[in-house]
Amino acid sequence: MKKVWIVSFGLLFLSACASTQSKTETANNCPVPSERKVAFNQKQYDPYNGKGSARINGRLCITGIDGQKKCPADQVVVLNPVTDYSTEWYQRHWVNNEFLSTPDSRALKYTKVIKTEKGGWFTFVDLPPGEYYVGAAVCPCDGFSEKERNNYKYQRYGTKVRMKKSVKANLKKVFE
């Protein structure tokens, strides 16, 4: 139950923090979500059922407006297996900042959300081997001083990794 709550909270956080104003808005000033074009396909997710012995680790470091580098703790990192459904999410939402409709509940089972630790480090463990999207969101609302909040903008980083046992995720800025 706790895991479902963390994943749900993480996805809501990522959607809310990433939302931009649209010409058509709902009553609560959120953009009207775009419909997804790709249907959930369970067969593409089947290789990611259960636990494995693989791991993905990485470090989230960003540069502020003043050129200072920071590797912040408490930033959201999300992991999705690469499928047609998650590729649509990664391209349309994560990279292009398009507000999408609520994901199919079956996909949530395969989405993992964690936060960076001290020094910006993160690790996903017990993964089945395969391809994954790794995305990290820097939202200067957590883990930043008041001065730093003005120096760092909301940013998203991401990459696609393929691994059998262990791999380092080299994140690249995809949205600012």
N, C-alpha and C positions, 0 to 999 in steps of 0.2 A: 504494500500500500504506500509506504514511504517513497519507494522508487517511482511509482506512478505519479505521486504528488510532485516530486522533484522534477521529473521530465515535463509534466504539464506546466509547472511554474516556469521552468526554463524556456519552454516554447512560447508561453505568453509574454515573458519578459523580452525575449528576442523580437517578437512581433511588435510589441508596444514600443520598444526602444527604437525600432527601425522604421516605424510608420512615418509617412510624410503626408502633408496635406494634399488633398485631391479636390478636383472641381466638384465631385459629388461626395458629400460627407453624410455620415449618420448623425443622429441627434446628439451623440456624445463627442462630436468633433473627430471621430476616427474615420479614415477613408473607408469607402465601401470596398470590401475585399474582392479581388478578381477571382473568377472561377478557375479552377485547375483544368488543364487540358489533357493531362495524362492520368490514366486510371491506375489505381493500386493493383499490382500483380504479385500475388503471394508467391508464385514460383520463383520470382527474382529474389525474394527475401529468404526463401528456404535455406540456402547455404549459411545464413547468419543466425539460424536457430541454435540455442544452447550456448554453452561456454566453450572457449577454446584456450589455447596456450599462448596466443600472440598478444603483443602489446604495441601501443603507439604512444610515444612520448614527444614532448616538444616544449618550447618556451615562447611565451608571448612578450615581445619587447616592442615598444613604440617610441616615436620621436615626437616631442612636443613642438609647438609653434616656435619656441625659443631655441630649438635644436637639441634640447636635453633629452637623453634616452632614459626610459623608465620601463621596468619589467614588473608590472603591477600584480599583486595578489587579488583574489576575489573577483576575477573577471570570468565571464561565462565562456565555456568551451563546449561545443556540441559535436557529436559524432553520428554520422548517418552512413549506412552501407550504400554503395553506389548501385542504383537501380534507375530505371527510366523515371519513376515517380520522384525519387530524391534528386535526380539531376534537374528536373523541372524546378523543384524547390530551391536548389543551390543557385541555378542561373537566374531565375525570375525574382526570388526573394532576397537571397543572400548577396548576390552580386549587383542586380539591377534595382534593388530596394522596392520591389513591387509587393504590395500588401496582398497576400493570398488568403483564400478561404481556409477554414479550419481543416487540418490534415485528417485523412482517414485514420480512424482510431487504431486500426491494425498496424499502421506504420509507426505509431508511438512506441510500440513494444521494442522496436529496433533502434530507436533514437536514445543516445546516452548524453546526458548533460552533467558536467562537473564544473568546478571553479578552479582557477589557477591558484597555486600555493605561493608562498613567499618566493620572491625572485622571478615570478611569472611562469614557473614550471607547472606542467600538467602531465598526467599519465592515464591512459585507458588500458586496462588489463583484462585478461581472460577473454580475449576476442577470438572468434573463428577467423582463420586466414581469409583474405579477400581484399577488395577495394573499398575504401571509405572516403567520405568527405569529412574533413576536419575544419570547423569554423570557430573562430574566437571573436567575441564582441568586447570592445573596450568602451565602456560607458563610464565617464568620469563622475559617476554619482557614488560609487563605492570604492574605497581604498585610495582616495585622492584627497589631498588637503584643499582648502578653499582656493589657495593660489594656483594649485595644479589644475583644478577644475577649469579655470580660464585658459590654461595653457594647452590642454588636451581636448580634442574634439571626439565625438562619438565616431568610432571606426569599426570596421569588420575586416577580419583577416580570414583567409581560407586556403585550402589546398586539397588535392586529391592524392591519396597514398595507396599503394598496393604492397601488401606484405604477406609473408608466410609465418614468420616468427616474431620479428621485432623491427620497427622502423621509426625514424625520427620524422616528425611532421615539420617541414619548413614552411611556415605560414607566410603568405604574401598579402599585402593590403588589397582588398577587393572593393571596398566602399568607404567613403568618407563624406 
